[in-house]
Amino acid sequence: MDVHGLAGLTAIITGGSRGIGLATADAFAAAGSNVVLTSRRLDSALNAADSINARAEPGRGVVVGMEAHATTPGAAELCVQRTLEEFGSVDILVNNAGTNPAYGPLIEQDHLRFAKTFDVNVWAAVNWTSVVVRAWMGEHGGSVVNTASIGGLSVEPDVGVYNATKAALIHLTRQQAFELAPGVRVNAVAPGVVRTRLAELLWSDHEERLRSEIPLGRIGEPEDIAGLVTFLASRAASWITGQTVVIDGGALLGDASADRAPRASTAEHRG
Ligand SMILES: NC(=O)c1ccc[n+]([C@@H]2O[C@H](COP(=O)([O-])OP(=O)(O)OC[C@H]3O[C@@H](n4cnc5c(N)ncnc54)[C@H](OP(=O)(O)O)[C@@H]3O)[C@@H](O)[C@H]2O)c1
């Protein structure tokens, strides 16, 4: 049964060769959507698509891999054109490609790494959305999901540039939603730490500690985020736009390993 209303629709997912993008492509295919996933490398895109298509269950959508660097001029136009030729529509766009070459404190950053981070994490999401809206969604409607981060809502050491890109993306999600309503909904997901290559520095040597700190007791898996992205793209979310949904196991609520004993006795407090 098509509970999501996603069967027969077509989704483009940028950065779909692994991690959250790959899990999201699989989730859309399972819901009956056809998917175009992108990677900077054709072989990575094709391998990712093959790995999903190998699950040959009835009712699943078809996944196609395409080479497309998120910021190469003309790449979005070519990808959208080929998607329209292949499947006849682009109903969903997931701006998922992301990068973090600017690790370290702000005073150590150079313009090249700063600009690359903003180009891939911010400009690409603006540009791919614009291209998809001009080519299809402007006339036929659709849904866009941007991949932000809880980093865009807080301040942390060493990821200041990356977090600033995600803060910008959260704001731009609201701006896009306002400009593109009522035909196109635009929302964002803001994950906490998820088990992927991009975030490896954040979890690989600290998973035990993270488990004790995160209220729901574990780091995220790519499939956790994929479930939220498919929900936001589905008809169940048809009255939601401009929102950024945090999905972090409760991490932003506070450190679950901290001493939760009352700071003062009741008597002292009254005193
Ligand atoms: N993992 C986390 O903890 C976490 C938390 C919050 C937000 N996020 C966000 O989630 C998104 C997905 O990241 P992930 O964690 O799943 O990382 P990942 O497993 O390393 O995947 C990153 C994906 O982005 C693609 N990519 C990178 N640069 C690209 C470019 N210039 N053009 C096109 N594709 C590009 C990669 O493809 P190729 O290398 O094959 O080109 C890959 O498919 C990112 O936007 C990230 O900022 C992640």
The ligand as a MOL file (V3000), in Angstrom:
LIG
                    3D

  0  0  0     0  0            999 V3000
M  V30 BEGIN CTAB
M  V30 COUNTS 48 52 0 0 0
M  V30 BEGIN ATOM
M  V30 1 N 26.8640 12.4750 9.2920 0
M  V30 2 C 26.4770 13.4140 10.1300 0
M  V30 3 O 26.7000 13.3350 11.3490 0
M  V30 4 C 25.7260 14.6020 9.6000 0
M  V30 5 C 25.1010 15.4380 10.5390 0
M  V30 6 C 24.4060 16.5450 10.0690 0
M  V30 7 C 24.3200 16.7950 8.7190 0
M  V30 8 N 24.9450 15.9710 7.8300 0 CHG=1
M  V30 9 C 24.8250 16.2840 6.4060 0
M  V30 10 O 24.3320 15.1550 5.7140 0
M  V30 11 C 24.6880 15.2490 4.3390 0
M  V30 12 C 25.2190 13.9170 3.8470 0
M  V30 13 O 26.4320 13.6420 4.4990 0
M  V30 14 P 26.8160 12.2030 5.0680 0
M  V30 15 O 26.9880 12.3620 6.5150 0
M  V30 16 O 25.9120 11.1710 4.5420 0 CHG=-1
M  V30 17 O 28.2900 12.0590 4.4640 0
M  V30 18 P 28.9910 11.0150 3.4850 0
M  V30 19 O 28.6080 9.6360 3.8170 0
M  V30 20 O 30.4160 11.3780 3.4790 0
M  V30 21 O 28.3150 11.3830 2.0800 0
M  V30 22 C 28.5270 12.6030 1.4680 0
M  V30 23 C 27.9110 12.5380 0.0940 0
M  V30 24 O 28.0540 13.8210 -0.5150 0
M  V30 25 C 28.6510 13.6540 -1.7880 0
M  V30 26 N 29.4180 14.8380 -2.1070 0
M  V30 27 C 30.3820 15.4430 -1.3830 0
M  V30 28 N 30.8260 16.5390 -2.0210 0
M  V30 29 C 30.1260 16.6180 -3.1800 0
M  V30 30 C 30.1170 17.5100 -4.2700 0
M  V30 31 N 30.9320 18.5660 -4.3090 0
M  V30 32 N 29.2670 17.2760 -5.2930 0
M  V30 33 C 28.4330 16.2150 -5.2780 0
M  V30 34 N 28.3920 15.3280 -4.2750 0
M  V30 35 C 29.2310 15.5310 -3.2500 0
M  V30 36 C 29.4840 12.3840 -1.6660 0
M  V30 37 O 29.6150 11.8070 -2.9490 0
M  V30 38 P 31.0240 11.4410 -3.6790 0
M  V30 39 O 32.1260 11.5110 -2.6590 0
M  V30 40 O 30.7750 10.0760 -4.2090 0
M  V30 41 O 31.1350 12.4830 -4.7430 0
M  V30 42 C 28.5880 11.5380 -0.7850 0
M  V30 43 O 27.6030 10.8680 -1.5530 0
M  V30 44 C 25.6900 16.4110 4.2510 0
M  V30 45 O 25.0240 17.5660 3.7840 0
M  V30 46 C 26.1160 16.6070 5.6850 0
M  V30 47 O 26.5600 17.9160 5.9310 0
M  V30 48 C 25.6470 14.8820 8.2430 0
M  V30 END ATOM
M  V30 BEGIN BOND
M  V30 1 1 1 2
M  V30 2 2 2 3
M  V30 3 1 2 4
M  V30 4 1 4 5
M  V30 5 2 4 48
M  V30 6 2 5 6
M  V30 7 1 6 7
M  V30 8 2 7 8
M  V30 9 1 8 9
M  V30 10 1 8 48
M  V30 11 1 9 10
M  V30 12 1 9 46
M  V30 13 1 10 11
M  V30 14 1 11 12
M  V30 15 1 11 44
M  V30 16 1 12 13
M  V30 17 1 13 14
M  V30 18 2 14 15
M  V30 19 1 14 16
M  V30 20 1 14 17
M  V30 21 1 17 18
M  V30 22 2 18 19
M  V30 23 1 18 20
M  V30 24 1 18 21
M  V30 25 1 21 22
M  V30 26 1 22 23
M  V30 27 1 23 24
M  V30 28 1 23 42
M  V30 29 1 24 25
M  V30 30 1 25 26
M  V30 31 1 25 36
M  V30 32 1 26 27
M  V30 33 1 26 35
M  V30 34 2 27 28
M  V30 35 1 28 29
M  V30 36 1 29 30
M  V30 37 2 29 35
M  V30 38 1 30 31
M  V30 39 2 30 32
M  V30 40 1 32 33
M  V30 41 2 33 34
M  V30 42 1 34 35
M  V30 43 1 36 37
M  V30 44 1 36 42
M  V30 45 1 37 38
M  V30 46 2 38 39
M  V30 47 1 38 40
M  V30 48 1 38 41
M  V30 49 1 42 43
M  V30 50 1 44 45
M  V30 51 1 44 46
M  V30 52 1 46 47
M  V30 END BOND
M  V30 END CTAB
M  END
